[in-house]
């Protein structure tokens, strides 16, 4: 997203929690060609930023607000709703590490047209 809360700029360290299943770890590795140690390191960083292992909608809105400080609250809310729908894959009201990485990969690897179709 081009800000301090950018998708790959998760900072810090922390313990590897239980919420990243072996199945999700393998899927992330397969789709990213990233080694297990690197995925685990990103997961520890994610847990440092989000100790419960998931991003709340409020934290997500704060992240967007930090990324787009000049955007009005109404427009920011609209943008946040569109992006949230993409990230909250299982629609449980939170974004976990697997959802975060899955969408990140689609954003990075996907075609512009595919990404726009997902948002709108």
ChimeraX attribute file (.defattr): number of C-alpha atoms within 10 A of each C-alpha:
attribute: neighborCount
match mode: 1-to-1
recipient: residues
	/A:1	12
	/A:2	10
	/A:3	12
	/A:4	13
	/A:5	17
	/A:6	12
	/A:7	13
	/A:8	14
	/A:9	14
	/A:10	19
	/A:11	15
	/A:12	13
	/A:13	15
	/A:14	16
	/A:15	13
	/A:16	17
	/A:17	14
	/A:18	8
	/A:19	14
	/A:20	15
	/A:21	11
	/A:22	10
	/A:23	9
	/A:24	16
	/A:25	17
	/A:26	15
	/A:27	14
	/A:28	21
	/A:29	16
	/A:30	12
	/A:31	13
	/A:32	14
	/A:33	10
	/A:34	12
	/A:35	13
	/A:36	14
	/A:37	10
	/A:38	11
	/A:39	18
	/A:40	16
	/A:41	17
	/A:42	22
	/A:43	26
	/A:44	23
	/A:45	21
	/A:46	26
	/A:47	24
	/A:48	18
	/A:49	18
	/A:50	17
	/A:51	14
	/A:52	13
	/A:53	22
	/A:54	20
	/A:55	21
	/A:56	15
	/A:57	16
	/A:58	10
	/A:59	13
	/A:60	17
	/A:61	18
	/A:62	14
	/A:63	17
	/A:64	21
	/A:65	17
	/A:66	14
	/A:67	16
	/A:68	14
	/A:69	10
	/A:70	9
	/A:71	14
	/A:72	10
	/A:73	11
	/A:74	9
	/A:75	10
	/A:76	17
	/A:77	15
	/A:78	11
	/A:79	15
	/A:80	18
	/A:81	14
	/A:82	14
	/A:83	17
	/A:84	19
	/A:85	15
	/A:86	18
	/A:87	20
	/A:88	18
	/A:89	17
	/A:90	12
	/A:91	11
	/A:92	8
	/A:93	15
	/A:94	20
	/A:95	22
	/A:96	24
	/A:97	22
	/A:98	21
	/A:99	19
	/A:100	18
	/A:101	22
	/A:102	18
	/A:103	19
	/A:104	15
	/A:105	14
	/A:106	14
	/A:107	15
	/A:108	10
	/A:109	12
	/A:110	13
	/A:111	11
	/A:112	11
	/A:113	8
	/A:114	11
	/A:115	16
	/A:116	11
	/A:117	9
	/A:118	14
	/A:119	13
	/A:120	9
